[in-house]
Amino acid sequence: MRYLTFALTKGRLASKTLEMLESLGITCDEMKDKDSRKLIFTNEELKLKFFLAKGPDVPTYVEYGAADIGVVGKDTIIEEGRKVHEVLDLGFGKCRMCVCGYEDAAELLEHRELIRVATKYPKIAKDYFYNKKHQTVEIIKMNGSIELAPIVGLSEVIVDIVETGSTLRENGLSVLEEVCPLSARMIVNPVSMRMENERIRKLITELRTLLREGGKDAD
């Protein structure tokens, strides 16, 4: 039996994913060793391999078959636009992609004026403004604190992930429009889906059951 390989997004998404897999009896003790220098972690008994990657790289590993399965945020899936199957919403890492700015920028959005939009997510921003709102905008790609852009006059609004909104509030900004809801998703390589259909389907079914039961507990 060949190994099934998982690419997990470093940090909270990986921790939450491993917690969920442990609930199904899928463990990888090697990954718990904080001092380990290993890059690939193996569960020999279940023929599984795991590795950690930066979010934007996860869909790339999955598209090219270096990983069969990936766990990554929906924002990254849309932005990267890789050829992968999105098979399951894992229900954690929930947040929203939003258009934010000073309150008076709401009018510019309403009248579809030509404005500048600062964002780490140019593809998502472009799709939202051009295809959904039919508003022509100038998109400025940024990498650091996006909230700075409207404050220093670089842009009228930003498109960014909003979890609690506290950073926005502290800087006098607010959510003006919601682009889309986000959460952690499970993605699968299309060839792996065919070749390892039984094993992958079984895992998806078990995770789905776990999520349903978790939902009932939450109620």
N, C-alpha and C positions, 0 to 999 in steps of 0.2 A: 504494500500500500504506500502510495507517495505521500509526502507531507503536504498538509494544507498550511499555507503561510498567511499570517495576519500582519498588516501594517497598521499600527495604532498611532494616533496623534499624541505627541508628547504632552505630559501634564495631566490636567484634570480629566480629559476625555479618555485617556489610556487607563487611568485609575478606575474610573466608573465602569469602563468596558470590562476590565479584569474582574471587578466585583460581580458584575452580571454573569460572566462566564463561570466564576467560582460557584455561583448559585446553581449552575447546571452541572457542577462536578468537573468543570474544565479548569484545571489549575496549571500554573507555571511558576513553581517555587523559585526558579532561578531569577525571575524578575524582581523578587522581593529583596534580593541582596543589593542594598544601596551602593556598596563599594565595588560591585562588579563592573569590569571594563568590557564585558561582552557586548556585542552588537546584535547578536541573534540568540534568542532564548528558545529552548526546545522542550517539548513534552514528548519523550520517546514512546511512552505507552499509547498515547492517543494519536501519535504521528502528526503533531502540530508544531509550527514554528511561529515565533512572534518577533517583531522588531519595532522600534520606536522611530518616528520620523516627524519632521516639521509638517504642519497642516497642509500647506500647498503642495508638498511632495507626495502625500499619501495617494491622491487620485492618479498621479503619474506612475507610481509603483504598480498600482492596480491595473491601469490601462495596458501597461507593457508586460503584465504577467509576472513581474518580480514578486508580487503578492497576489494571492487569490482573493483575499477579503481585506477591506479597509474600513476603519471607523474614523469619520471626519465630520466637521460642521457643514451644514447645508450651504452656508455662504461660500465655503471653499469649493464645493462641488459645482456651484453655479459659476463662480469666478474662473475656475480652471477649465471648465468645459471639456473634460476628458471623456473618452468613450468607455463608460463604465455603467453597470446596472445598479441603480439605487433600489435596494430591496426592503429596507426597514427603517422606520423612524424609531430610534432608541429612546426617545422621550426625555433625555437629560441634556444639559447644556442649553436650556431654552433661553432665547433672547429674540430681539427683533432687529431687522435692518430698517433704518429710518432716515428720513430727510430731517435734518435739525438745523437750527439757526436762531437768530433773534426773532422775536414775535413779529416785528414789522416786515420780515422777509416773507411772511405768509401771503401777503398781497402780491408779491412778485411771482409766487408759485400759482396763485389763483389766476393771474392775468397772463400766465405763460410767457413771461418776459425773458429776454436773453440774459442769463445770469451765469456766474462761475460757480462750479460745484467742486469742492475738494473731497477726495476720498481715497481709501486704500483699495477700493473695489470698483475700478473704472468700468468693467464689463457690466456689473449689476446696475451701476448708476446710469450708464448709457442706455441699457435696455429699458429701465424704468422711465427715464425722461423722454427718450425718443419713441419707444414703442407703446408705452402705456399712457403717458401724459401728452405725447405729441408736442413736447416743448423743446426748443433748440437751446442747448446749454454748452458752455465750455467746461470740459472736465479736466481737473488738475489732479494728477496722480501724486499721492503723498505716502510717506511711510511712517511718520512719527505721530505726535499728538494732533489728531485731525481737528480737535476742538479749537486749536489756536487759529485756524484759518479765518473764520469769520471775525474773531476778536481783533486780529491785526489787519483786517481788511483785504486779505488775499482772496476770499470768496464770500458770496452772499450766504450760501448754505453748505452743509456737508452731508455726505451719505455715509453712515457708520453704524456699527452694531451698538444697540442700547440694551443694557441688562437692567440696571436699576434707575438709570437717569440721573444719579447723584452728581457725577462729574459735570453734566450739562447744567444742572441747576446751580451748582457752585460757581459756574462761569456765566450765569445769566442767559443761558441758551435753553431751548426747549424743543421737544419733538413736534415737528410741523406736519409730517405725513409718514405713514407706515408703508414701507416698500414690501416686506414679506416677513413671515415668522420664520425663525431658525431653530434648529436643534441638531444633535448628533445623529448622523445617519450611517447605516451599514451599506457599503458598496461592494460589488463583486465584479471580477474580471469576466467578460462575456464568454471566453473560451472555457474558463474554469467552471462556469455555470453549466456548461454542456458536459464537460468531462467528469466533473465531480458533483453532478446534479444531486445525487442521493444524499451525500454527506452534507452538502451546503443547505439543501432543502430541510433536512432534519434539524440542523442548527437554527435556521430561520424560524421553523415551527416552534422549537423549544423556547427561543427568545420571545417570540410573539405571545406564547402562553404565559411566560414569566411576566411580561409587560401587562398583560390583561389582569393577572392575579395581583400584581402590584397596584394597578388602578383600582381594583376592588378594595384592597387594604387601605388605600388613600381615602376612599369614600367612607 
